[in-house]
Amino acid sequence: MISPEDRFRRVYSANFEAMLAYAMRRVEQAEDASDIVAETFLVAWRRSRDLPPDDEVTLWLYGVARRVLANHHRGGARRERLGERLRHRITSLIAVDPGHDVPQRLAVRAALARLPEADREVLMLTVWEGLQPREVAEVVGLSAGAVRTRLSRARARLRELVGDDPGGGGHVLDVLTATVPKEGR
């Protein structure tokens, strides 16, 4: 008697090309076709002990591939709708921000780019994402004390790079250098 693994290998080698051709004719990107085939044979592998008889297995694989394709197309439609919502949201946020391209904002972005990556991440998570140092510590894998030290160093370095001119009308600078409320230790 042939083992389920050996039978699966035989079914795979006998049907791979047919499944790939089937998928290729039904998707826009070749990479998607290979994903469809991989998922189809994953289902077959998981159910290798329950595969239908040899004369029915190819049709069964077509049925599996058909369902995998349907899931793929539904997922693509969901991703497209999500992408459209995100594009709309981003567009509306940019349109709302009157200081989108002001020189101060560009100066802050340039200064942020000059900070070391670790300091920049701690600063952005704290100021832009509104996380407390203990929360930032969890995200980046440091102690809360190390985060506080990096945050202090990053703020000081950013002030050096941008300048600390309170009369310089850029609302972005105030946001970036705002103090974070004390948290319970």
C-alpha positions as CSV (number, residue, x, y, z in Angstrom):
1,M,0.0,0.0,0.0
2,I,1.3,3.5,-0.9
3,S,1.7,6.0,1.9
4,P,-0.4,9.3,1.9
5,E,2.9,11.2,1.4
6,D,3.9,9.2,-1.6
7,R,0.5,9.5,-3.1
8,F,0.6,13.3,-2.6
9,R,3.9,13.5,-4.4
10,R,2.5,11.5,-7.3
11,V,-0.7,13.7,-7.4
12,Y,1.4,16.8,-7.2
13,S,3.8,15.9,-10.1
14,A,0.9,14.7,-12.2
15,N,-1.2,17.9,-11.7
16,F,1.1,20.8,-11.0
17,E,1.3,22.0,-14.6
18,A,-2.4,21.8,-15.1
19,M,-3.1,23.7,-11.9
20,L,-0.6,26.4,-12.8
21,A,-2.1,26.8,-16.3
22,Y,-5.6,27.0,-14.7
23,A,-4.4,29.7,-12.3
24,M,-2.4,31.7,-14.9
25,R,-5.5,32.1,-17.1
26,R,-7.5,33.5,-14.2
27,V,-5.2,36.0,-12.5
28,E,-3.5,39.2,-13.7
29,Q,-0.1,38.7,-12.1
30,A,2.0,35.5,-12.5
31,E,3.0,35.7,-8.9
32,D,-0.6,35.4,-7.9
33,A,-0.9,32.2,-10.0
34,S,1.9,30.6,-8.1
35,D,0.3,31.6,-4.8
36,I,-3.0,30.0,-5.9
37,V,-1.2,26.8,-6.9
38,A,0.7,26.7,-3.6
39,E,-2.5,27.2,-1.6
40,T,-4.3,24.5,-3.6
41,F,-1.6,22.0,-3.0
42,L,-1.4,23.0,0.7
43,V,-5.0,22.1,1.0
44,A,-4.3,18.8,-0.8
45,W,-1.4,18.1,1.6
46,R,-3.4,18.8,4.7
47,R,-6.1,16.5,3.4
48,S,-3.7,13.9,1.8
49,R,-5.3,11.1,3.8
50,D,-8.7,12.0,2.4
51,L,-7.8,12.6,-1.3
52,P,-10.4,11.1,-3.7
53,P,-9.4,8.2,-6.0
54,D,-6.9,8.8,-8.7
55,D,-9.5,9.2,-11.5
56,E,-11.3,11.9,-9.4
57,V,-8.3,13.7,-7.8
58,T,-7.7,16.2,-10.7
59,L,-11.3,17.4,-10.7
60,W,-11.1,17.7,-6.9
61,L,-7.9,19.8,-7.3
62,Y,-9.7,22.0,-9.8
63,G,-12.5,22.5,-7.3
64,V,-10.0,23.5,-4.6
65,A,-8.2,25.8,-7.0
66,R,-11.5,27.4,-7.9
67,R,-12.3,28.1,-4.2
68,V,-8.8,29.4,-3.6
69,L,-9.2,31.7,-6.6
70,A,-12.5,33.0,-5.3
71,N,-10.9,33.8,-2.0
72,H,-8.0,35.5,-3.7
73,H,-10.4,37.7,-5.8
74,R,-12.5,38.6,-2.7
75,G,-9.3,39.4,-0.8
76,G,-8.1,41.6,-3.8
77,A,-11.4,43.4,-3.8
78,R,-11.2,44.0,0.0
79,R,-7.6,45.2,-0.4
80,E,-8.6,47.6,-3.2
81,R,-11.5,49.0,-1.1
82,L,-9.1,49.5,1.9
83,G,-6.5,51.1,-0.3
84,E,-9.1,53.5,-1.7
85,R,-10.3,54.4,1.8
86,L,-6.7,55.0,2.9
87,R,-5.9,57.1,-0.1
88,H,-9.0,59.2,0.5
89,R,-8.1,59.5,4.2
90,I,-4.5,60.6,3.4
91,T,-5.7,63.1,0.8
92,S,-8.2,64.6,3.3
93,L,-5.5,64.8,6.0
94,I,-3.1,66.6,3.7
95,A,-5.8,69.0,2.5
96,V,-6.7,69.9,6.1
97,D,-3.1,70.7,7.1
98,P,-2.5,74.3,6.0
99,G,1.2,73.9,6.9
100,H,1.8,70.9,4.7
101,D,4.7,72.3,2.7
102,V,5.8,75.3,4.9
103,P,9.5,75.8,5.3
104,Q,9.4,75.0,9.0
105,R,7.9,71.6,8.3
106,L,10.5,70.8,5.7
107,A,13.2,71.9,8.2
108,V,11.8,69.6,10.8
109,R,11.7,66.7,8.4
110,A,15.3,67.4,7.3
111,A,16.4,67.6,11.0
112,L,14.6,64.4,11.9
113,A,16.3,62.6,9.0
114,R,19.7,63.6,10.5
115,L,18.9,62.0,13.9
116,P,20.1,58.5,14.5
117,E,17.4,56.0,13.6
118,A,16.8,54.8,17.2
119,D,16.5,58.4,18.5
120,R,14.2,59.4,15.7
121,E,11.9,56.4,16.3
122,V,11.6,57.1,20.0
123,L,10.9,60.7,19.3
124,M,8.3,60.0,16.7
125,L,6.5,57.3,18.7
126,T,6.3,59.7,21.7
127,V,5.3,62.9,19.9
128,W,3.5,61.8,16.8
129,E,1.9,58.6,18.0
130,G,1.3,59.9,21.6
131,L,2.8,56.9,23.3
132,Q,4.2,57.1,26.9
133,P,7.9,56.2,27.4
134,R,6.9,52.9,28.9
135,E,4.8,52.1,25.8
136,V,7.6,53.2,23.5
137,A,9.9,50.9,25.5
138,E,7.7,48.0,24.8
139,V,7.5,48.8,21.1
140,V,11.2,49.2,20.6
141,G,12.4,46.6,23.1
142,L,14.2,48.9,25.5
143,S,13.8,49.8,29.1
144,A,11.6,52.8,30.0
145,G,14.7,54.6,31.4
146,A,16.6,54.1,28.2
147,V,13.7,55.5,26.2
148,R,13.5,58.5,28.5
149,T,17.3,59.1,28.0
150,R,17.0,58.7,24.2
151,L,13.9,61.0,24.1
152,S,15.7,63.7,26.0
153,R,18.8,63.4,23.8
154,A,16.7,63.3,20.6
155,R,14.8,66.5,21.6
156,A,17.9,68.3,22.5
157,R,19.6,67.3,19.2
158,L,16.4,68.2,17.2
159,R,16.4,71.7,18.9
160,E,20.0,72.1,17.9
161,L,19.3,71.1,14.3
162,V,16.1,73.1,13.9
163,G,16.7,76.0,16.3
164,D,14.6,76.9,19.2
165,D,13.0,80.1,18.0
166,P,9.7,80.6,19.8
167,G,8.9,83.6,17.5
168,G,9.2,81.5,14.4
169,G,5.5,80.9,13.6
170,G,5.7,77.2,12.7
171,H,3.1,75.2,14.5
172,V,5.0,72.0,13.7
173,L,8.0,72.9,15.8
174,D,5.8,73.4,18.9
175,V,4.3,70.0,18.3
176,L,7.6,68.3,18.0
177,T,9.1,69.8,21.1
178,A,6.0,69.6,23.3
179,T,6.6,68.0,26.7
180,V,5.1,64.6,27.4
181,P,2.9,64.3,30.5
182,K,4.5,62.6,33.4
183,E,3.5,59.0,33.8
184,G,3.3,56.9,36.9
185,R,6.4,54.9,37.5
